[in-house]
């Protein structure tokens, strides 16, 4: 059995690597005769995708903080959903511009000094506060590897890179309860299978008290906001830094959280 599985699991080797490169890098290279669609692309067969899905799903459910496994699960299960999200972006002027310009969110593209100089309550200042308080970095997002379409690979990369922006908009921390709430919002917004699985199975790790709060207050709030807000991938966040967080929430139809976590 180990001999049979070895070729299928080979793409998981070396998951730690350089970030997904910018769109101006040549996207057609070859490795062992197999055409690559973007620099970090790892072509996989249908069998390999099934095994990657099963393995990453098991690990992600066991440890929701295994972001590498969550990333693999999203890439191997979300093809149809990513196409629908891409089509939504193309129909929206701001979303279409994002697809054309391919902005990236990382420490190398963010002007932290500018964000720090923005007024209190501005979206940029609150996003920076979120990063500081929760001790997270935009550079921790895994590069896309297993999506067999260059444009869709960018869509899921963009989704990952705006994840912290959603935390900021929703006022959610990065503890397990906050992550589950964001996953419910993302599940309604995107329909990505990994978001749905995280929303459904993440609560199994909560205490009885937190589970009661989640079910009675936080899930209804997240679902309501997810349904009301326009597609969050159509927002050019990098051009909204100076806008107040309150005004941006009002524009998107996002209400403040029912409680502080």
C-alpha positions in Angstrom: 0.0 0.0 0.0 2.8 2.4 0.9 4.4 1.8 -2.6 1.0 2.5 -4.3 0.5 5.8 -2.4 4.0 7.1 -2.7 3.7 8.6 -6.2 0.3 10.2 -5.3 1.6 11.8 -2.2 4.8 13.1 -3.7 3.4 16.6 -4.4 3.1 17.2 -0.7 6.9 17.1 -0.3 8.5 20.5 0.2 5.3 22.4 0.9 7.4 25.1 2.6 8.8 27.3 -0.2 8.8 30.8 -1.7 5.6 32.7 -1.9 3.4 32.6 -5.0 5.1 34.9 -7.4 3.7 38.1 -8.9 1.8 38.0 -12.2 4.7 39.6 -14.2 6.7 36.4 -13.7 6.6 34.1 -16.8 3.8 31.6 -16.2 4.9 28.9 -18.7 7.7 26.7 -17.6 8.3 23.0 -17.8 9.4 20.4 -15.3 10.1 16.8 -16.5 8.0 17.5 -19.6 4.9 18.7 -17.7 3.7 22.2 -18.5 3.4 24.4 -15.4 0.7 27.1 -15.4 2.5 29.4 -12.8 5.8 29.2 -11.0 4.6 27.3 -7.9 2.2 25.0 -9.8 2.4 21.3 -9.1 0.4 19.3 -11.6 -1.5 16.4 -10.1 -3.6 13.5 -11.5 -7.2 12.8 -10.4 -6.0 10.1 -8.0 -3.5 12.4 -6.5 -6.1 15.0 -6.0 -8.4 12.5 -4.2 -5.6 11.5 -1.9 -4.5 15.0 -1.2 -8.1 15.9 -0.4 -8.6 13.0 2.0 -5.2 13.6 3.7 -5.5 17.4 4.0 -9.2 17.1 5.2 -8.2 14.7 8.0 -5.3 16.9 9.1 -7.3 20.1 8.9 -10.1 18.7 11.0 -7.6 17.3 13.6 -5.7 20.6 13.8 -7.5 23.7 12.3 -4.2 25.7 12.8 -2.5 23.5 10.1 -2.9 26.3 7.6 -0.9 24.3 5.0 -3.4 21.5 5.1 -6.3 23.9 5.0 -4.7 25.5 1.9 -4.3 22.1 0.1 -7.9 21.2 0.9 -9.1 24.5 -0.6 -7.2 24.0 -3.8 -8.2 20.3 -4.4 -11.9 20.8 -3.7 -12.8 24.3 -4.9 -12.4 24.3 -8.7 -16.1 24.9 -9.6 -16.6 27.4 -6.8 -13.4 29.3 -7.8 -14.8 29.5 -11.3 -18.0 31.0 -10.0 -16.1 33.5 -7.8 -13.9 34.4 -10.8 -17.0 35.1 -12.9 -18.4 37.3 -10.2 -15.2 39.3 -10.1 -15.2 39.7 -13.9 -18.8 41.1 -13.8 -17.9 43.7 -11.2 -15.8 46.8 -12.2 -13.6 46.7 -9.1 -13.3 42.9 -9.2 -12.4 42.9 -12.8 -9.7 45.5 -12.1 -8.3 43.3 -9.4 -8.1 40.3 -11.8 -6.3 42.5 -14.3 -3.8 44.1 -12.0 -3.2 41.1 -9.7 -2.4 43.1 -6.5 -0.7 41.2 -3.7 -0.8 41.6 0.0 2.5 41.0 1.9 5.0 42.8 4.0 6.9 43.8 0.8 3.8 45.4 -0.7 2.3 47.1 2.4 3.5 50.5 3.5 3.4 49.9 7.3 4.6 53.5 8.1 1.7 54.9 6.0 -0.8 52.6 7.8 0.6 53.6 11.1 0.2 57.3 10.2 -3.5 56.9 9.3 -6.2 58.3 11.7 -7.6 56.2 14.5 -10.6 54.3 13.2 -9.5 54.1 9.6 -9.6 50.8 7.9 -5.8 50.7 7.3 -5.0 51.6 10.9 -7.4 49.0 12.3 -6.0 46.4 10.0 -2.5 47.2 11.2 -3.8 47.0 14.8 -5.3 43.6 14.0 -1.9 42.3 12.8 -0.1 43.7 15.9 -2.6 42.5 18.5 -2.9 39.0 17.1 0.7 38.7 16.2 0.0 37.6 12.6 1.7 38.5 9.3 0.4 38.6 5.8 3.5 36.7 4.7 2.2 33.5 6.3 -0.3 32.7 3.6 0.6 29.6 1.7 1.3 29.8 -2.1 -1.2 28.2 -4.5 0.2 25.0 -5.9 -2.6 22.5 -6.9 -5.1 24.6 -8.9 -4.8 23.7 -12.6 -5.8 27.1 -13.9 -3.6 30.2 -13.6 -6.4 32.7 -13.1 -8.2 30.6 -10.6 -4.9 30.1 -8.7 -4.8 33.9 -8.3 -8.4 34.0 -7.1 -7.8 31.6 -4.3 -4.5 33.3 -3.4 -6.4 36.6 -3.2 -9.0 35.0 -1.0 -6.2 33.9 1.4 -4.5 37.3 1.4 -7.7 39.2 2.2 -8.6 36.8 5.1 -7.1 39.1 7.7 -9.0 42.0 6.1 -12.2 40.1 6.8 -11.2 39.6 10.4 -10.8 43.3 10.6 -14.1 44.1 9.1 -15.9 41.5 11.3 -14.0 42.5 14.4 -13.0 38.9 15.1 -9.7 37.8 16.8 -7.6 34.8 15.6 -8.6 32.5 18.5 -10.6 29.4 17.5 -14.0 31.0 18.2 -13.1 34.0 16.1 -11.8 31.8 13.2 -15.0 29.7 13.2 -17.1 32.9 13.0 -15.1 34.1 10.0 -15.4 30.7 8.4 -19.2 30.9 8.6 -19.1 34.3 7.0 -16.7 33.0 4.3 -18.8 29.9 3.7 -21.8 32.0 3.0 -19.9 34.5 0.9 -17.8 32.1 -1.2 -19.3 28.6 -1.0 -15.8 27.1 -0.9 -15.9 23.5 0.5 -13.0 24.1 2.9 -14.9 27.1 4.4 -18.1 25.0 4.8 -16.1 22.1 6.4 -14.4 24.5 8.8 -17.7 26.1 9.7 -19.4 22.8 10.4 -16.6 20.8 12.1 -14.6 23.6 13.8 -17.2 24.0 16.6 -16.5 20.4 17.7 -13.4 21.7 19.4 -15.2 24.4 21.5 -16.3 24.2 25.1 -20.0 23.9 25.8 -20.2 27.5 26.9 -18.5 28.8 23.7 -20.6 26.5 21.6 -23.8 27.9 23.0 -22.6 31.5 22.3 -21.6 30.5 18.8 -24.9 28.9 17.9 -27.2 31.4 19.6 -25.5 34.6 18.6 -22.4 34.5 16.5 -23.5 32.1 13.7 -26.8 33.9 13.0 -24.8 37.2 12.9 -22.1 35.9 10.6 -24.7 34.3 8.2 -26.8 37.4 8.0 -23.8 39.6 7.2 -22.4 37.1 4.7 -25.7 37.1 2.8 -26.1 40.9 2.9 -22.6 41.9 2.0 -21.5 42.0 -1.7 -18.7 39.6 -2.8 -15.7 40.5 -0.6 -13.3 39.5 -3.4 -14.6 42.5 -5.4 -13.2 45.0 -2.9 -9.8 46.6 -3.7 -8.8 46.8 0.0 -5.5 48.5 -0.8 -7.3 51.5 -2.0 -9.6 51.7 1.1 -6.9 52.2 3.8 -8.0 55.8 4.5 -11.7 55.0 4.7 -13.1 54.7 8.2 -13.8 51.2 9.2 -17.3 52.2 10.2 -18.0 53.7 6.8 -16.7 50.6 5.0 -18.8 48.3 7.1 -21.9 50.4 6.3 -21.0 50.3 2.6 -20.8 46.5 2.7 -23.8 46.1 5.0 -21.7 44.5 7.8 -22.9 45.3 11.3 -20.6 45.3 14.4 -20.2 42.0 16.2 -22.8 41.2 18.9 -20.0 40.8 21.5 -16.3 41.2 22.1 -14.4 37.9 21.9 
